[in-house]
Amino acid sequence: MLELPEANVLAMQLKSTLVGKTITNAQANAHPHGFAWYSGNPAHYGELLNGKKVTDTDSYGGMADILAGDMRLSFMDGTNVRYLAGGAKRPAKHQLLMEFEDGDALYCTIQMYGGIFAFPDGLKDDSHYKAAKEKPSPLSDEFNEEYFNSLFSEDKAMSLSAKAFLATKQRIPGLGNGVLQDILFNANIHPKRKLNTFDDGDIGRLFTSVKTTLAQMCTLGGRDTEKDFFGNKGDYKTILSKNTLPHPCRICGSGLIRQAYLGGNIYFCPSCQPL
């Protein structure tokens, strides 16, 4: 899933690979998917994108954007974006195929759900997208302790669990259930722990972990549970994930636990993250 680290890495790889290239053929929804989301009619993506030159890329929260002429192409959530070098065989099925004048291409596939949005630059009026663009990124200086502490004053925030606070309602765009696990481990906080039990030390550790854990994930090219534009796994070795569940906690040696909670799995060490 595209979360903040993977979107950040994807945007950089798209920039280094595609900027300056002209789109010659864009096809969307060639193989319909019940949970593939598009802006407007995907049959019109060719009209919107063909002939446009890629000038820049960017990322906002868990989204990566391509700027092509006066258009933006935004990849969201569960969209897998992959590169094809010139002459490479095109995939049999895809939710987007975009070819360039030099023969290179990218394609997108969606497993569970995902968004591929093409729209005139500056005209997307979607609350999810706007929140990601307008709120400060944890990678920025604007995301400081004062800003982080202000999130705790939101209505009913103190009644939430740590997971619900961090990974729902777009409080911190791009921070989802995947990156959440290591953030909470590094802060020694259980995912189910209620915010109304936190003291200043807990809040301080959580702020530091949000900043440092996400920065490290980005620096190392994303998590080892996800693949980048070129199909390679990230070099950030997850502490808590499906990869590490069979192994003991790296700090105390206790067995790790996986539980279903709030629409997804949580992973934790019962000793290092007491409830």
C-alpha positions, 0 to 999 in steps of 0.5 A: 500500500502507498503510505508516506514513505513509499509515495515519497520514494515513488515521486523521486523515482518518477522524477528521475525517470520520466521528467522531459518525456512526452506521453503518446498513449494513455489507457485507463480501465482497460481491465475493469476493477470493481474498486479502482477509482478514477476521476471522471470517465477513465475512457477520456484519460487518453484525450487528457494526457496524450501529447503532454510532457512530464515536467515534474512530480511530487508527493503528498501524504500517501499520494504521488503525482505526475505533472504533465503540461496542465494535467496532474496524474495522481496515484493513491492508496493501493495502486501499484505503479511500475516501470517498463523500459523501452521495448519491454513486454506490456502486461496482460492486465492493467488499470492504467498503461501510459507509454512515452515517445522513447518506448518507455512506459508505466503501468498500474495494477490494483489488488484490493482498491486504489485510485488513479486520478487524472485532472487539470492541475489545481482543480481537484476538490477532494477532501482526501487530496486537499488534506494531504496537500494542505497539512504539514508533512511529518518530513517538514519543519512545519510538523513540529511539537507545537503542531503535533500537540495541537492534534490532541486538542481536536474534538474527542481525540483523547478518547481514541486509541493510539492507532485510531488517533494516528491512522484515521481521519487524515490527521497525519496524511500518509500515516497508515496502518503499515507504518504505524506499527514501527512508530508505536514500537519505537515509542513503546506505546501499545496500539490499543492504548487510549490517549487519555492515559498518556503523560507528557513523556508519552506524547514526546516519545510519540512525536519523536518516533513519528518524525524519525521513523518516517524519515528513516523509512524514506531515506532507506527507500521504503519498507521491505514489505513494499515494492518501488517503481522498479519492482524492488523492495525497500531497504528499511527492515520493518520491526513489526510486520508479517516478515517479523511475526515469526521471530522474537522481539529484537529488544526483549526476546518476547514473542510478537503478537498479531491481532485484528483491530480497527479494520486491519492487523496490529503487531506489537510486543506485549513486553515493550508495549504494555497495555 
